[in-house]
Amino acid sequence: MNENTADNKSTSSINKSRPQLPKSPTGIQGLDEITGGGLPAGRPTLVCGSAGCGKTLLAMEFLVRGATEFDEPGVFMAFEETTKDLIQNVASLGFDLTVLIADKKILLDFVYIERSEIEETGEYDLEGLFIRLGYAIDSIGAKRVVLDTIESLFAGLPNPFILRAELRRLFRWLKEKGVTAIITGERGNETLTRQGLEEYISDCVIMLDNRVTSQDSTRRLRIVKYRGSTHGTNEYPFLIDENGFSILPITSLGLQHSISYERVSTGVPRLDTMLDNKGYFRGSTVLVYGTAGTGKSSLAAQFAESACLRGERVLYFSFEESPAQIMRNMRSIGIDLQSCMESGLLKFHANRTTFSGLETHLATMHREINRFKPQIVIVDPLSSLHIEGKGAEVKAVLMRLVDFLKTNQITGFFTSLATSNAALPEIFSTQDITSLIDTCLVVRSVESGGERNRILSILKSRGMTHSNQIREFILTTHGIELCDVYVGSEGVLTGSARVVQEAKKVAIALLHQQTTEYKQRELENKRSILNAKIATLEAEFAIQQAEDEKIIEQEMAQVQQLELDRLRMEKVREADAVPNIILGD
Amino acid sequence: MALQSTDVDENDDSTVWLLRLYVAGSGAKSLAAFANLKKICEECKAGHYQIEVIDLLENPHLAFEDNIVAIPTLLRKVPEPIRKIIGDLSNTERTLIGLDLLLKNGSNTW
């Protein structure tokens, strides 16, 4: 936005295809974005609003930024505050006017009119004011002028008819002078300003507002009109703090933000595994949703620590715990946030949500993010914002935060407290915020077997194939671990039931092993018995065989003996060889 | 209405009034204011007054230093307290009130 500096005219002449109204950048965070470059250069702008809404500070910051950043000296003509008061008041915004005044960058002029001291005796005009202002402008070569609050002239000077005519002349004169002017005006009952200044200053009208809803005040800024220029039309929340104004432009970016394919580790290895082995997408938004004590903050802390160890910057918005408490608690599970903070990579911003309104919270976050420039933003817990507003408002605020984070490629990590143990975020049931979330983790506690255990599952994770499994979520002294769960007849088993189940599994395996071994041994036995039997039978057979062969031998020997005997007998009897007849006897 | 010079302060007659008239150029209002002032002074404070006319076009820093907004402005520097009157002084009664020249007792103005 700083490119749109003093030489607006040259910029506009270059940009011939679409002539732009010359603009004078305010240097006020956010305002130049809403106005598309600043206030109309060389023209008066009306800033109106009720008492205490920051008109004077806005005007003063316009001058100070002009003098310090854009080399445009300015004249501040005060009608209500003395120069001494003004210098003190803006010192609280970090502006040292005394130096700027000494350097002739800023000139303060306190116009004091006390009605009781003034008697009107006839025709008059405000030529004195013109001369005075003209002298002030010329003496420091001012390009910017603030009249704060010129309407108090009506209280000091009689004859409003003369005043009106003179003011009209004054604004015309300011235009001729070519100075960019801010004229502040107190808000009237039905008009923007009490004296209807908006009739005379028609180029640009900015309205400031400080509304109180349910005991929280929220400052808002709206551009009522801006002749010859497009501008944001919404009400924009803004903050005034020790660094001046910051206005939060509501992001109506039309979802054009560029996306990243880069992945960031969750800090829990098994959770990375569940998310496509890689973790979250950079620039995506992550919601951890769960009941009290399910470890949402621990997941956030683990994510933060792993990011810091990679050298990334993390901004941690805490709405319920102080930074010291978070660090102490996380140390107990082995997450060292202290050294992350000491290295300057981690920054805490802790506030009670009741500290300010919803819009103010958003504006604060916006400002802090712009200053710290983190890669990761953690909001813990998001649901405490819900106490502040209605669902629709929370969703609107969240949408703007998400848009802002995505535009800046910042990974957002939110936790949200569930009031019941349901799997879906029921508190947002009417205004379902999960549609704004890319990755939604659900942590629940499961009560069974006399104990309470945590389980984690991924409700959704856009753009990646993620695990559908439920994991048991364990907080150990060295961080977060995920374990498989057992699904049995009594449902999901976790904790000691899971341990029992693991033991059972070991026992069954052992039993199986034993059975097998027994069977094998039995088979072996049978084989040995069989072999033994075979051996016996063979032995018996051998004996039998031997015996039989012996008998056969004996028989054979007997036959031979008989033959021999017959032959001997024949020889003895000298019988004729008719053995057959003899044998046939 | 009858014009009476003030008798409240006995020293009044001896005090020389210092009056300063701020104008811008020599326009009709400036000239009228000066003429009206001169007339009133002659009537009420003859010989005991000084009028200083300051043209802010020539001395613009005096508008800043003396806190001048309206033109013409008449400043009574002496006697104290300082009084400021704006306008061309054509309303004599109001001018006299502004200069503390009307009687505070017996006057129907109060």
Interface residues (C-beta under 8 A of the other chain):
Chain A: D109 F110 V111 Y112 I113 E117 I118 E119 E120 T121 G122 E123 Y124 D125 L126 E127 G128 L129 I131 R132 G134 Y135 A136 L153 L157
Chain B: Y22 A24 K29 A32 A33 N36 L56 L57 P60 H61 A63 F64 N67 I68 V69 A70 I71 P72 T73 L74 R83 K84 I85 I86 G87 D88 L89 S90 N91 R94 T95 I97 G98
